[in-house]
């Protein structure tokens, strides 16, 4: 009977893996990195960048971070640097987005919610997008930082007006051809980094915007995927 030699294994946080598997994954990472650095094709470079994250996770699962650095010092340090760079880039994007919201705060802009979630937020950041050709007005309201309500924290809300022409009463239109679906919404964070979207559509009841006195006031009934209901009142001074 022929003896079978067992392959050396590594004890990692996720179990035991063979040296051969780890070395193969490391080679895959190096080949992918070479492609990312040397290719002139943008699409190929984007695909290589996306593959890199997946391969790095595979390596960390196979060996554990500390063992990976010990076995392949250069590779381990490169992965650690890239992870730090990704975290720093994410933090920079977060800070930049917050600064932009802070710079867009409009005094008197407010969101009031009643129902499954209850609360009010004032002086939100507001972005107006008017399209003269289609005569639509899209309004996005965002908190600078999440605002705690009873039941969740408010992050954003928005609505759109069709055939916008100044003062008057506008029944909201569920689907505006020139805009993406979901323009009428309110967004909450439940505290666990999970985003909960509530939308208005005409099956939930009528919703109306009134433009007068230099401001827009919208009242709309909204529901989320769990069929929880809220009534949202938005008030936005006109720029």
N, C-alpha and C positions, 0 to 999 in steps of 0.2 A: 504494500500500500504506500503510495507516494505521500511524503510529508508535505504539508502546506505551511509555508512560513507566514505568520501573522504580520500584517503591516504595522509599523509604529503608529501610535495614535497620540493625539494631544488632548488633554483634559481641559475643556473650556467651559464657559458658563452655560453653554447650550448643549453640552454633551461631548462626545469624543469623536474626533475626526482624524482621518489619515493624513500623514505628511504629504502624500501624493495629491490629495484633494486640495490642501492648502496651497501647495506649490503651484498647482494648476490654476487656481483662482488668482494667485499673485501674478502669474504670467499673463492671465487674461487682463488684469488691471494694467500691467505695464504696456501691453499691446494697445489697449484702448487709449491709454494716456498718450502714447506715441501718435496715434491717429488724431487725437484732439489737438495736439500741439502742431503737427506737421501739415494737416489737411488745409486746403484753401477753400474748400466747399463749406458754406455756412450750415447747410442742412446736416452734412456729415458731422461737423463739429458739434452742433446742438445735440445730435443723437449720441455722440461719444460722451458729451458732458452728462447727459441723462443716464447713460449706462454706467458711468463712473460711480454715481451715488449708489446704484444697486449693487455693483460689485464690491464696493467698500463695506456695505452692510453685510454682504455675504461673508466677506473675510472676517469681520468682527464677530459674526455669529459663529463662525468656524473655530476661531481661536481665542476670542476675548481680546480687548484692546491691549492689555499689558503683554500678553503672550505674543500678539502680532508684532508689537514693537521690539520684543526680544528676538524673535525669529528673523524678522526683516526690518532692521532698524531704519533704513532709508525709507522704505515703503510706509512703515508705521508712522514715522515723523511727517512724511508728506501728507498722509491721510489726516493726521492731527492738525497740521497747518491748514489744510483745505477746509476742515470742519470749523476751525476757528474763523477762517475767512468767510465761510457761509453764515456763521452766526453773527459776525460783525456786519456783513452786508445786510442781513435781515434786520438787525438793530438800527442800522443807518436808514433803511427804507422806512421803518416804523417811525423814527424820529422825524424824517423829512415829511412823511404823510401827516403826522401830528402838527408840525409847524405850518403846513399848508392849510389844515383845518382851522388852526388858531387864527391864521391871517384872514380867513374867510368868514369869521363870526359876524353875524348880522344881529344887531340889537333888536329885540322884539320878536325874533323868530322863535316859535314854540311848538312843542309836540305834547299833547295831552291824551292819555290812554285810559279807558275805562273797560272793565270786564274781567277776563281771566287774569290780566295784568293791569295794574293801576299805577299811575304816576304822571308827573309833568316835568318837562325839561325846557329851560328857557335859554335864549341867546345861543342858538346853534350856528354852525357853519352852513352856509347856503351856496349852492351853485345853480345858476340859471342857464339853461341852454335853449335859446329861441331859434326856431327855424322859420324864417320869413316865407320861404317857398311853400312849405307844407302847412304853415300857420299853426305850428305846435309850440308849446312851452313846456319844457321838462324841468322839474325842480327837484333837487336832491338836498336833503337836510341831514347833517351829521353832527354828532356830539364830538367835542374835542377829545374827551375821554368818556368811556361808558358811564352813563348816569343810572344809579340804582333806583329801580322802581320796586313796587311790591310784587314780587314774583319773578323778576328778571332785571337785566340792565339794558337800557336803550342804547343802541349804536347809531341807527340811521332811520330815515323815513323818506318817502318820495311820492310824487304824483305827476301827472301830465295833463295838460289841457289841450283839447283839439279845437280847431277853428278859433284860435285866440285872437281877440280884437279889442282888448281893453276891458273897461268896466262892464259888468254884467254877471249873469248866472250861467254856470256851465255844468250840465250833467256830465259826470265822468264817463268816458268811453273805455270799455274794457280792453279793446284791441285797437290800437292806433297803428295803421299800416307802416308808417315811417319809423316806428320805435320798436325796440325789443319788448317782448312780453314781460309783465311784472313791474311795469313802471309805477303802479300804485301799491305801495308796500310800507311796512314798518319792520325793523330788524332788531332783534334782542340777542343778548348773550346770557346764557343760563348760569354762568359762573364756572363752568367746566370747559371753557373755550369752545362750546358748541353753539353754533349760530342757529337761531330760530326765526324763520321768515314768516310773516303774516302778509297775506295779499288781499286786495279787493278785486272782485269780479262781480258782474251784474247779478249773478245767481245768489249773492249774499245780501242783496237789497240795494236800493238806490244810493248813490253817493253824489254829492254836489259841491261845487266850488263857487264861491261868491267873490267877485273882484270889485272892491269899492273902497273909497277912503284911503287909497294908496296901499292897500294890502290885499292878500288872497287868504281866504279862510276855506278850508276843505274839511268836510265831515264824511268819513267812510267807514263802513263796517268791514272788518277783515277777519280772516281765519288762517290758521296754520295747518300743517299736514295732519295734526292730531285733532282737527275740527274744533279747537279752542277758539272762542270768539272774543274780539275786542272792538270797541268803537274808538276810532282815532280822529282827533281834531288837530289839524295843522294850521298854523297861522304864520304867514310870511309877509313882511313889509316888501313892497315893490322897490327895486333898485332905482 
